[in-house]
Amino acid sequence: MRREIPMFITAVVGVVFVIQYFIPHWPFNQMNAWFSDWFSIISACAIWLGALNLMKISANKVYRKKKEWGYSAVIIACFAITVFIGFKGGESFREAGTGFDWIYRFAYIPLSATMFALLAFFVASASYRAFRARNFEATLLLLAAFFVMFGRVPVGDAVVGWFQNIGLPVPDAIMPSNIATWIMNVINAAGQRAIMIGIALGIVSTSLRIILGIERAHLGGD
């Protein structure tokens, strides 16, 4: 029964969510509302479990003085301070001017900006490895990236303006910005749609396997 009951609940919830899109009437719409409320409750509990698990792992790392345990101590301190200030602010803790809002605007946002700035160097390194013209496909990727970047940065407009200043007309069809827009709206959009269709089919097949009880990985099985 430890497996049968969770499988039964999963099947009922999955079937109701599918049917209510086609029959949005009682009792399916009411059951969908109930399940949505329960999902919110379970998500809130899962967030707390994840936070407590993070604190447990960090505290164990600090206690055993493992490698780079100082970062774990910073995590514990920041988490405790943020939670304390958030609870102290009451229901309006997210309003402007509160301590939680100060932490968000002057600590979290600058740290996030720093992280994304550091990621730019990793993206540049990965782009260098990916855009090397080793074969035909890599060459196409390199050319597409060049035209998109050339059309999205001010350098492209400056080069076009220089040609126009010396009396050489530049047709609209070969304007860097127009080429970049065409690549993104036509070629890139077609590739994205194909990928999204594949993802959708994968989601449907996986969902059916879970609802029918064929896929049992979420229950700890194979």
C-alpha positions as a Markdown table, in Angstrom:
| # | Residue | x | y | z |
|---|---|---|---|---|
| 1 | Met | 0.0 | 0.0 | 0.0 |
| 2 | Arg | 3.0 | 2.3 | 0.4 |
| 3 | Arg | 3.2 | 2.5 | -3.4 |
| 4 | Glu | -0.4 | 1.9 | -4.4 |
| 5 | Ile | -1.9 | 4.9 | -2.5 |
| 6 | Pro | 0.6 | 7.5 | -3.9 |
| 7 | Met | 0.1 | 6.0 | -7.4 |
| 8 | Phe | -3.7 | 6.3 | -7.0 |
| 9 | Ile | -3.5 | 9.9 | -5.8 |
| 10 | Thr | -1.2 | 10.8 | -8.7 |
| 11 | Ala | -3.5 | 9.2 | -11.2 |
| 12 | Val | -6.6 | 10.9 | -9.9 |
| 13 | Val | -4.9 | 14.4 | -9.8 |
| 14 | Gly | -3.4 | 14.0 | -13.2 |
| 15 | Val | -6.7 | 12.8 | -14.8 |
| 16 | Val | -8.6 | 15.7 | -13.2 |
| 17 | Phe | -6.1 | 18.3 | -14.4 |
| 18 | Val | -6.4 | 16.9 | -17.9 |
| 19 | Ile | -10.2 | 16.7 | -18.0 |
| 20 | Gln | -10.9 | 20.1 | -16.5 |
| 21 | Tyr | -9.3 | 21.7 | -19.5 |
| 22 | Phe | -11.9 | 20.0 | -21.7 |
| 23 | Ile | -14.8 | 20.0 | -19.3 |
| 24 | Pro | -14.4 | 23.2 | -17.1 |
| 25 | His | -17.6 | 22.4 | -15.1 |
| 26 | Trp | -18.5 | 20.9 | -11.7 |
| 27 | Pro | -17.0 | 18.8 | -10.2 |
| 28 | Phe | -13.8 | 19.0 | -12.2 |
| 29 | Asn | -13.3 | 22.8 | -11.8 |
| 30 | Gln | -13.9 | 22.5 | -8.1 |
| 31 | Met | -11.5 | 19.6 | -7.7 |
| 32 | Asn | -8.9 | 21.5 | -9.7 |
| 33 | Ala | -9.2 | 24.4 | -7.3 |
| 34 | Trp | -8.8 | 22.1 | -4.3 |
| 35 | Phe | -5.7 | 20.5 | -5.9 |
| 36 | Ser | -4.2 | 23.9 | -6.7 |
| 37 | Asp | -4.6 | 24.9 | -3.1 |
| 38 | Trp | -2.9 | 21.7 | -1.9 |
| 39 | Phe | -0.1 | 22.3 | -4.4 |
| 40 | Ser | 0.5 | 25.7 | -2.9 |
| 41 | Ile | 0.6 | 24.2 | 0.6 |
| 42 | Ile | 3.0 | 21.4 | -0.4 |
| 43 | Ser | 5.2 | 23.9 | -2.2 |
| 44 | Ala | 5.5 | 26.0 | 0.9 |
| 45 | Cys | 6.3 | 22.9 | 3.0 |
| 46 | Ala | 8.9 | 21.9 | 0.4 |
| 47 | Ile | 10.6 | 25.3 | 0.5 |
| 48 | Trp | 10.9 | 25.0 | 4.3 |
| 49 | Leu | 12.3 | 21.5 | 4.0 |
| 50 | Gly | 14.8 | 22.7 | 1.4 |
| 51 | Ala | 15.9 | 25.6 | 3.6 |
| 52 | Leu | 16.2 | 23.3 | 6.7 |
| 53 | Asn | 18.2 | 20.8 | 4.7 |
| 54 | Leu | 20.5 | 23.6 | 3.5 |
| 55 | Met | 21.0 | 24.7 | 7.1 |
| 56 | Lys | 21.7 | 21.1 | 8.2 |
| 57 | Ile | 24.3 | 20.6 | 5.5 |
| 58 | Ser | 26.0 | 24.0 | 6.2 |
| 59 | Ala | 26.0 | 23.5 | 9.9 |
| 60 | Asn | 27.5 | 20.0 | 9.5 |
| 61 | Lys | 30.2 | 21.5 | 7.3 |
| 62 | Val | 31.0 | 24.2 | 9.8 |
| 63 | Tyr | 31.0 | 21.7 | 12.7 |
| 64 | Arg | 33.4 | 19.4 | 11.0 |
| 65 | Lys | 35.6 | 22.2 | 9.7 |
| 66 | Lys | 35.4 | 20.9 | 6.2 |
| 67 | Lys | 37.0 | 22.6 | 3.2 |
| 68 | Glu | 35.7 | 26.1 | 2.6 |
| 69 | Trp | 33.5 | 25.9 | 5.7 |
| 70 | Gly | 33.6 | 29.7 | 6.0 |
| 71 | Tyr | 31.2 | 30.0 | 3.1 |
| 72 | Ser | 28.7 | 27.7 | 4.9 |
| 73 | Ala | 29.0 | 30.0 | 8.0 |
| 74 | Val | 28.1 | 33.0 | 5.8 |
| 75 | Ile | 25.1 | 31.1 | 4.4 |
| 76 | Ile | 23.8 | 30.3 | 7.9 |
| 77 | Ala | 24.3 | 33.9 | 9.1 |
| 78 | Cys | 22.7 | 35.5 | 6.1 |
| 79 | Phe | 19.8 | 33.1 | 6.2 |
| 80 | Ala | 19.2 | 33.7 | 9.9 |
| 81 | Ile | 19.4 | 37.5 | 9.6 |
| 82 | Thr | 17.0 | 37.5 | 6.6 |
| 83 | Val | 14.5 | 35.3 | 8.2 |
| 84 | Phe | 14.6 | 37.3 | 11.4 |
| 85 | Ile | 14.1 | 40.6 | 9.7 |
| 86 | Gly | 11.3 | 39.1 | 7.5 |
| 87 | Phe | 9.3 | 37.8 | 10.4 |
| 88 | Lys | 9.9 | 41.0 | 12.4 |
| 89 | Gly | 8.3 | 43.0 | 9.6 |
| 90 | Gly | 5.0 | 41.1 | 9.8 |
| 91 | Glu | 2.7 | 40.7 | 6.8 |
| 92 | Ser | 4.0 | 43.9 | 5.2 |
| 93 | Phe | 7.7 | 42.9 | 5.3 |
| 94 | Arg | 8.0 | 43.2 | 1.5 |
| 95 | Glu | 6.8 | 46.8 | 1.4 |
| 96 | Ala | 9.2 | 49.6 | 0.4 |
| 97 | Gly | 11.3 | 51.0 | 3.3 |
| 98 | Thr | 11.3 | 47.8 | 5.4 |
| 99 | Gly | 14.5 | 46.0 | 6.5 |
| 100 | Phe | 13.7 | 43.1 | 4.2 |
| 101 | Asp | 13.3 | 45.5 | 1.3 |
| 102 | Trp | 16.6 | 47.1 | 2.2 |
| 103 | Ile | 18.3 | 43.7 | 2.1 |
| 104 | Tyr | 16.7 | 42.9 | -1.3 |
| 105 | Arg | 17.6 | 46.2 | -2.9 |
| 106 | Phe | 21.1 | 46.8 | -1.5 |
| 107 | Ala | 22.4 | 43.2 | -0.9 |
| 108 | Tyr | 20.5 | 40.7 | -3.1 |
| 109 | Ile | 20.3 | 42.8 | -6.3 |
| 110 | Pro | 24.0 | 43.9 | -6.3 |
| 111 | Leu | 25.1 | 40.3 | -5.5 |
| 112 | Ser | 22.9 | 39.0 | -8.4 |
| 113 | Ala | 24.4 | 41.6 | -10.7 |
| 114 | Thr | 27.9 | 40.6 | -9.7 |
| 115 | Met | 27.1 | 36.9 | -10.4 |
| 116 | Phe | 25.7 | 37.7 | -13.8 |
| 117 | Ala | 28.8 | 39.9 | -14.6 |
| 118 | Leu | 31.1 | 36.9 | -13.7 |
| 119 | Leu | 29.0 | 34.6 | -15.8 |
| 120 | Ala | 29.7 | 36.8 | -18.8 |
| 121 | Phe | 33.4 | 35.6 | -18.8 |
| 122 | Phe | 32.3 | 32.0 | -18.7 |
| 123 | Val | 29.8 | 32.6 | -21.5 |
| 124 | Ala | 32.6 | 34.2 | -23.5 |
| 125 | Ser | 34.9 | 31.2 | -22.9 |
| 126 | Ala | 32.2 | 28.8 | -23.9 |
| 127 | Ser | 31.3 | 30.8 | -27.0 |
| 128 | Tyr | 34.9 | 30.7 | -28.1 |
| 129 | Arg | 35.0 | 26.9 | -27.9 |
| 130 | Ala | 31.5 | 26.5 | -29.5 |
| 131 | Phe | 32.1 | 29.0 | -32.3 |
| 132 | Arg | 35.3 | 27.6 | -33.6 |
| 133 | Ala | 34.8 | 26.9 | -37.3 |
| 134 | Arg | 35.8 | 23.2 | -37.1 |
| 135 | Asn | 33.0 | 22.0 | -39.4 |
| 136 | Phe | 30.1 | 23.2 | -41.5 |
| 137 | Glu | 27.6 | 23.4 | -38.6 |
| 138 | Ala | 30.1 | 25.3 | -36.4 |
| 139 | Thr | 30.8 | 27.7 | -39.3 |
| 140 | Leu | 27.1 | 28.5 | -39.7 |
| 141 | Leu | 26.8 | 29.0 | -35.9 |
| 142 | Leu | 29.8 | 31.4 | -36.0 |
| 143 | Leu | 28.4 | 33.4 | -38.9 |
| 144 | Ala | 24.9 | 33.6 | -37.3 |
| 145 | Ala | 26.4 | 34.8 | -34.0 |
| 146 | Phe | 28.6 | 37.3 | -35.8 |
| 147 | Phe | 25.6 | 38.9 | -37.7 |
| 148 | Val | 23.4 | 38.9 | -34.6 |
| 149 | Met | 26.0 | 40.5 | -32.4 |
| 150 | Phe | 27.1 | 43.0 | -35.1 |
| 151 | Gly | 23.5 | 44.0 | -35.6 |
| 152 | Arg | 22.7 | 44.4 | -31.9 |
| 153 | Val | 25.7 | 46.5 | -30.8 |
| 154 | Pro | 26.3 | 50.2 | -31.7 |
| 155 | Val | 29.4 | 49.2 | -33.8 |
| 156 | Gly | 27.1 | 47.9 | -36.6 |
| 157 | Asp | 25.2 | 51.2 | -36.8 |
| 158 | Ala | 28.5 | 53.1 | -36.7 |
| 159 | Val | 29.9 | 51.1 | -39.6 |
| 160 | Val | 26.8 | 51.6 | -41.7 |
| 161 | Gly | 26.8 | 55.3 | -40.9 |
| 162 | Trp | 30.5 | 55.6 | -42.0 |
| 163 | Phe | 29.6 | 54.0 | -45.4 |
| 164 | Gln | 26.7 | 56.4 | -45.8 |
| 165 | Asn | 28.8 | 59.4 | -45.0 |
| 166 | Ile | 31.3 | 58.6 | -47.8 |
| 167 | Gly | 28.5 | 58.3 | -50.3 |
| 168 | Leu | 28.0 | 54.5 | -50.4 |
| 169 | Pro | 24.3 | 53.6 | -50.2 |
| 170 | Val | 23.4 | 50.7 | -47.9 |
| 171 | Pro | 20.2 | 48.8 | -48.8 |
| 172 | Asp | 17.8 | 48.1 | -46.0 |
| 173 | Ala | 18.0 | 44.4 | -46.7 |
| 174 | Ile | 21.6 | 44.2 | -45.7 |
| 175 | Met | 21.4 | 46.6 | -42.7 |
| 176 | Pro | 23.0 | 44.8 | -39.7 |
| 177 | Ser | 20.0 | 45.3 | -37.5 |
| 178 | Asn | 17.6 | 44.0 | -40.1 |
| 179 | Ile | 19.8 | 40.9 | -40.7 |
| 180 | Ala | 20.0 | 40.2 | -37.0 |
| 181 | Thr | 16.2 | 40.6 | -36.7 |
| 182 | Trp | 15.6 | 38.2 | -39.6 |
| 183 | Ile | 17.9 | 35.6 | -38.1 |
| 184 | Met | 16.2 | 35.8 | -34.7 |
| 185 | Asn | 12.6 | 36.0 | -36.0 |
| 186 | Val | 12.9 | 33.4 | -38.8 |
| 187 | Ile | 15.8 | 30.9 | -38.3 |
| 188 | Asn | 16.0 | 31.1 | -34.6 |
| 189 | Ala | 12.2 | 31.1 | -34.1 |
| 190 | Ala | 11.9 | 28.0 | -36.3 |
| 191 | Gly | 14.5 | 26.1 | -34.3 |
| 192 | Gln | 12.9 | 27.2 | -31.0 |
| 193 | Arg | 9.5 | 26.0 | -32.1 |
| 194 | Ala | 10.9 | 22.6 | -33.1 |
| 195 | Ile | 12.6 | 22.3 | -29.7 |
| 196 | Met | 9.4 | 23.4 | -27.9 |
| 197 | Ile | 7.4 | 20.8 | -29.8 |
| 198 | Gly | 9.8 | 18.1 | -28.8 |
| 199 | Ile | 9.7 | 19.2 | -25.2 |
| 200 | Ala | 5.9 | 19.2 | -25.3 |
| 201 | Leu | 5.8 | 15.7 | -26.6 |
| 202 | Gly | 8.3 | 14.6 | -24.0 |
| 203 | Ile | 6.2 | 16.2 | -21.2 |
| 204 | Val | 3.0 | 14.5 | -22.5 |
| 205 | Ser | 4.7 | 11.1 | -22.7 |
| 206 | Thr | 6.3 | 11.4 | -19.3 |
| 207 | Ser | 3.0 | 12.6 | -17.7 |
| 208 | Leu | 1.1 | 9.7 | -19.2 |
| 209 | Arg | 3.7 | 7.3 | -17.9 |
| 210 | Ile | 3.4 | 8.8 | -14.4 |
| 211 | Ile | -0.4 | 8.9 | -14.4 |
| 212 | Leu | -0.6 | 5.3 | -15.6 |
| 213 | Gly | 1.9 | 4.1 | -13.0 |
| 214 | Ile | 4.5 | 3.0 | -15.6 |
| 215 | Glu | 7.1 | 5.6 | -14.4 |
| 216 | Arg | 7.7 | 5.1 | -10.6 |
| 217 | Ala | 10.9 | 7.1 | -10.1 |
| 218 | His | 9.1 | 9.6 | -7.9 |
| 219 | Leu | 8.2 | 6.8 | -5.6 |
| 220 | Gly | 11.8 | 5.7 | -5.2 |
| 221 | Gly | 11.5 | 2.8 | -7.6 |
| 222 | Asp | 13.4 | 2.1 | -10.9 |
